[in-house]
Amino acid sequence: MRDELTRAVALGGRVRAVAAVTTGTAELLRRIHDPSPAVTAALGRVATGALLLAASLEKVTLREPVLTLEIRGDGPAGRFLATASPAGWVRATVEHPEADAPPRSDGKLNVAGVVGTAGMVVVTRDQEIGEPYRGVVPLAAGEIARDVARYLDESEQTPAAVALGVYVVPQGHVTHAGGILLQVLPGVSDAEAARLTNRMSSLGPITAALRSGLGPEDWLRHLFDDDFQLAGKGPARFHCGCSHDRVERTLKLLGAAEIRDLIDRSVVEPVELTCGFCRTVYPVSRDDLARLLLEVEAEAPLQG
């Protein structure tokens, strides 16, 4: 089953649903960052959660809006960061991919053990117009799905149900990954909300559904019978977007003093910068650094 992002509305438009299959994306993240099995599961969930949240962004300028999901937990894995777009692309990274934690008592991977159970969930929505919107809530569980749901409930006042899953086999690679997000809009009765909660529970783990051959439309049918309408479907994928030009723009933001320090270091060894999302290495020559320094110094009076 290929990676895809599916949008739908249900119950006469009173519930918004987004579902994603992200198996290939989660496996590619594993290959890029070489994380432990527990961090593999956590990173895949963070990436999938970012995709689901980004699906609600509206394009209001010619540029694509983006959403950033940041998990700052007190676990050994440190900071998780994912950036996604409603166009279906996502990139993600983790501070300490090698971190691990003992399995849970039920034998499952200890995602909360590597993420932590105290910290912050930070969501930044940048629609390329005005200042980005930034919401911050305390980390609730470290299992990611509950934390995303809590963010929507507390920061955006939208009750939500979220399920995320990443299945990592003993050999270490990802065989199934995905998630679903339901946002309850005004007009849904308490009885309807309770029925949705029960049906989300009876859906079971997303990875179990995927392993049995059930995809997003099957999940939606389980939740809503036939009372839903598809609002869009498209591919989901990993995409970084880094480039040598972006590296140079980042270097210029560091300022003249930092660039001079890099020039001094380049006498001893070549300067290489590594993208934190895709691990691509960008060599920056001494001549390029000198050129960037001249540009920064020339622009300084204009900035003042």
C-alpha positions as CSV (number, residue, x, y, z in Angstrom):
1,M,0.0,0.0,0.0
2,R,1.6,3.2,-1.1
3,D,1.9,6.3,1.1
4,E,-1.1,8.5,0.8
5,L,-3.0,11.3,2.5
6,T,-6.8,11.2,2.5
7,R,-9.1,14.0,3.6
8,A,-12.8,13.6,4.4
9,V,-15.8,15.2,6.1
10,A,-18.5,13.3,7.9
11,L,-21.8,13.6,9.7
12,G,-22.9,16.4,7.4
13,G,-19.7,18.3,7.6
14,R,-19.6,18.3,11.4
15,V,-16.5,16.1,11.6
16,R,-13.3,16.6,9.7
17,A,-11.1,13.5,9.1
18,V,-7.6,13.0,7.8
19,A,-6.0,9.7,7.4
20,A,-2.5,8.7,6.2
21,V,-0.4,5.7,5.2
22,T,3.2,6.6,5.9
23,T,5.0,3.2,5.8
24,G,7.6,4.2,3.1
25,T,8.2,7.6,4.7
26,A,8.8,6.1,8.2
27,E,11.1,3.5,6.7
28,L,13.1,6.2,4.8
29,L,13.4,8.2,8.0
30,R,14.8,5.1,9.7
31,R,17.4,4.6,6.9
32,I,18.4,8.3,7.1
33,H,18.8,8.6,10.9
34,D,19.6,5.0,11.9
35,P,17.6,5.2,15.1
36,S,16.9,2.6,17.7
37,P,13.6,0.6,17.3
38,A,11.8,2.7,19.9
39,V,13.0,6.0,18.4
40,T,12.1,4.7,14.9
41,A,8.5,4.2,16.1
42,A,8.5,7.7,17.8
43,L,10.0,9.5,14.8
44,G,7.5,7.9,12.4
45,R,4.6,8.9,14.7
46,V,5.8,12.5,14.9
47,A,6.2,12.7,11.1
48,T,2.7,11.2,10.6
49,G,1.2,13.5,13.2
50,A,2.7,16.5,11.5
51,L,1.3,15.4,8.1
52,L,-2.2,15.0,9.7
53,L,-2.1,18.4,11.3
54,A,-0.7,20.1,8.1
55,A,-3.6,18.8,6.0
56,S,-5.9,21.4,7.4
57,L,-3.7,24.3,6.3
58,E,-5.1,26.5,3.6
59,K,-2.9,28.0,0.8
60,V,-3.5,31.8,0.9
61,T,-0.4,32.9,-1.1
62,L,1.6,31.4,-4.0
63,R,3.9,29.8,-1.5
64,E,3.1,26.5,0.1
65,P,2.1,26.8,3.8
66,V,4.0,24.6,6.3
67,L,3.4,23.2,9.8
68,T,6.1,22.3,12.3
69,L,5.5,19.8,15.1
70,E,8.1,19.9,17.8
71,I,8.2,17.5,20.8
72,R,10.5,18.5,23.6
73,G,10.4,15.7,26.0
74,D,12.5,14.8,29.0
75,G,13.4,11.4,27.6
76,P,16.8,10.3,26.3
77,A,15.9,10.9,22.6
78,G,15.7,14.6,23.2
79,R,14.0,16.9,20.7
80,F,11.9,15.6,17.8
81,L,11.1,17.9,14.9
82,A,8.9,17.4,11.9
83,T,7.9,19.9,9.1
84,A,5.0,19.1,6.8
85,S,2.8,20.6,4.1
86,P,-0.8,20.0,3.0
87,A,0.8,19.0,-0.3
88,G,1.7,15.7,1.4
89,W,5.4,16.0,2.1
90,V,7.1,15.8,5.4
91,R,10.6,15.7,6.8
92,A,11.7,14.8,10.4
93,T,14.7,14.5,12.7
94,V,15.5,13.6,16.2
95,E,18.3,14.9,18.5
96,H,19.5,11.5,19.8
97,P,18.5,8.7,17.4
98,E,20.5,6.1,19.3
99,A,18.5,6.5,22.5
100,D,16.6,3.5,23.8
101,A,14.4,2.3,26.6
102,P,13.4,-1.1,28.0
103,P,10.3,-2.7,26.3
104,R,7.0,-2.1,28.0
105,S,5.5,-4.8,30.2
106,D,3.3,-5.9,27.3
107,G,6.4,-6.3,25.1
108,K,5.7,-3.3,22.8
109,L,8.3,-0.7,22.0
110,N,8.6,1.9,24.8
111,V,7.9,5.1,22.8
112,A,7.1,7.1,25.9
113,G,10.4,5.8,27.5
114,V,12.5,7.5,24.8
115,V,10.3,10.6,24.3
116,G,9.6,11.3,28.0
117,T,6.4,12.2,29.8
118,A,7.2,15.8,30.7
119,G,8.0,18.6,28.4
120,M,6.3,20.6,25.7
121,V,4.5,20.1,22.4
122,V,5.0,23.1,20.1
123,V,3.1,23.5,16.8
124,T,3.9,26.3,14.4
125,R,1.6,27.1,11.5
126,D,3.1,29.3,8.8
127,Q,0.7,30.2,6.0
128,E,3.2,32.7,4.5
129,I,1.1,35.7,5.5
130,G,1.7,37.6,8.7
131,E,3.4,36.1,11.7
132,P,3.3,32.3,12.0
133,Y,0.9,31.0,14.7
134,R,2.6,29.1,17.5
135,G,0.8,27.0,20.0
136,V,2.4,25.4,23.1
137,V,0.9,22.8,25.4
138,P,2.5,20.5,28.0
139,L,3.5,17.0,26.9
140,A,0.7,14.7,28.0
141,A,1.9,11.1,27.6
142,G,4.9,10.8,25.3
143,E,3.0,8.4,23.0
144,I,2.5,11.3,20.4
145,A,-1.1,10.5,19.4
146,R,-2.5,11.7,22.8
147,D,-0.2,14.7,22.8
148,V,-1.4,15.8,19.3
149,A,-5.0,15.4,20.4
150,R,-4.3,17.4,23.6
151,Y,-2.7,20.2,21.5
152,L,-5.8,20.5,19.3
153,D,-8.2,20.4,22.3
154,E,-6.2,22.9,24.5
155,S,-4.5,25.2,22.0
156,E,-7.1,25.3,19.2
157,Q,-10.2,24.4,21.2
158,T,-11.1,21.6,18.8
159,P,-11.9,18.3,20.4
160,A,-10.0,15.6,18.5
161,A,-9.3,11.9,18.4
162,V,-5.9,10.7,17.0
163,A,-4.4,7.3,16.4
164,L,-0.9,6.8,15.2
165,G,1.1,3.7,14.6
166,V,4.5,2.5,13.4
167,Y,5.2,-1.3,13.2
168,V,8.9,-2.1,13.6
169,V,9.9,-5.7,13.0
170,P,12.6,-7.4,15.1
171,Q,15.1,-6.8,12.2
172,G,14.6,-3.1,12.9
173,H,12.8,-1.8,9.7
174,V,9.3,-0.4,9.3
175,T,6.7,-2.6,7.6
176,H,3.6,-0.6,8.3
177,A,2.9,3.0,9.5
178,G,0.0,5.4,9.4
179,G,-2.5,7.4,11.4
180,I,-5.9,9.1,11.5
181,L,-7.1,12.4,13.0
182,L,-10.8,13.3,13.7
183,Q,-11.7,16.9,14.6
184,V,-15.2,17.3,16.1
185,L,-16.7,20.6,15.0
186,P,-19.7,22.4,16.5
187,G,-23.0,20.6,16.2
188,V,-21.9,17.1,17.1
189,S,-24.0,15.8,20.0
190,D,-22.6,14.1,23.1
191,A,-24.1,10.8,21.9
192,E,-22.5,11.2,18.5
193,A,-19.1,12.0,20.1
194,A,-19.4,9.0,22.4
195,R,-20.2,6.7,19.5
196,L,-17.2,8.1,17.6
197,T,-15.0,7.4,20.6
198,N,-16.2,3.9,20.9
199,R,-15.7,3.3,17.2
200,M,-12.1,4.7,17.3
201,S,-11.4,2.3,20.1
202,S,-12.9,-0.7,18.2
203,L,-10.8,0.2,15.1
204,G,-7.8,-1.1,17.0
205,P,-4.2,-0.3,16.2
206,I,-3.6,1.4,12.9
207,T,-0.7,-0.9,12.1
208,A,-2.9,-4.0,12.7
209,A,-5.5,-2.6,10.2
210,L,-2.8,-2.0,7.7
211,R,-1.3,-5.5,8.1
212,S,-4.8,-6.9,7.4
213,G,-5.0,-4.9,4.2
214,L,-7.3,-2.2,5.4
215,G,-6.5,1.4,4.2
216,P,-7.8,4.9,5.0
217,E,-11.2,4.5,3.3
218,D,-11.8,1.3,5.2
219,W,-11.1,3.1,8.5
220,L,-13.5,5.9,7.6
221,R,-16.2,3.4,6.7
222,H,-15.7,1.7,10.1
223,L,-16.0,5.0,11.9
224,F,-18.9,6.6,9.9
225,D,-20.6,3.8,7.9
226,D,-21.4,5.6,4.7
227,D,-21.9,9.0,6.2
228,F,-18.7,10.6,4.9
229,Q,-17.5,12.2,1.7
230,L,-13.9,12.2,0.5
231,A,-12.5,15.7,0.2
232,G,-9.2,14.8,-1.4
233,K,-6.6,12.1,-1.8
234,G,-3.0,12.4,-2.8
235,P,0.5,10.9,-2.3
236,A,2.4,11.3,0.9
237,R,6.2,11.4,0.9
238,F,9.5,12.4,2.5
239,H,10.9,15.6,1.1
240,C,13.6,17.8,2.6
241,G,14.2,20.7,0.2
242,C,17.7,21.5,1.4
243,S,20.2,22.9,-1.1
244,H,23.6,24.5,-1.3
245,D,21.9,27.9,-1.7
246,R,19.9,27.4,1.5
247,V,23.1,26.4,3.3
248,E,24.7,29.7,2.2
249,R,21.7,31.7,3.3
250,T,21.8,30.0,6.7
251,L,25.5,30.8,7.0
252,K,24.9,34.5,6.3
253,L,22.3,34.6,9.1
254,L,25.1,33.5,11.5
255,G,26.8,36.8,11.0
256,A,30.3,38.0,10.1
257,A,32.0,36.8,13.3
258,E,30.9,33.3,12.9
259,I,31.8,33.2,9.2
260,R,35.3,34.5,10.1
261,D,35.6,31.7,12.6
262,L,34.7,29.2,9.9
263,I,37.3,30.7,7.5
264,D,40.0,30.2,10.2
265,R,38.9,26.6,10.7
266,S,38.9,26.0,7.0
267,V,42.7,26.4,7.0
268,V,43.0,23.2,9.0
269,E,40.2,21.2,7.5
270,P,37.4,21.7,4.9
271,V,34.2,23.1,6.3
272,E,31.2,20.7,5.9
273,L,27.7,21.3,7.0
274,T,25.2,18.4,7.3
275,C,21.4,18.8,6.9
276,G,19.7,17.6,10.1
277,F,16.7,16.3,8.2
278,C,18.3,14.3,5.3
279,R,21.9,14.0,6.4
280,T,23.2,15.4,3.1
281,V,26.7,16.9,3.5
282,Y,27.4,20.3,2.0
283,P,31.1,21.2,1.6
284,V,31.7,25.0,1.8
285,S,35.0,26.2,0.3
286,R,37.2,28.9,1.8
287,D,36.5,31.0,-1.3
288,D,32.8,30.7,-0.8
289,L,33.1,31.6,2.9
290,A,35.1,34.7,1.9
291,R,32.4,35.7,-0.6
292,L,29.7,35.3,2.0
293,L,31.6,37.4,4.5
294,L,31.9,40.2,2.0
295,E,28.2,40.0,1.3
296,V,27.3,40.1,5.0
297,E,29.6,43.1,5.6
298,A,28.2,44.9,2.5
299,E,24.6,44.3,3.7
300,A,25.3,45.4,7.3
301,P,24.9,49.2,6.8
302,L,21.6,48.5,5.0
303,Q,20.4,46.4,7.9
304,G,21.4,49.1,10.4
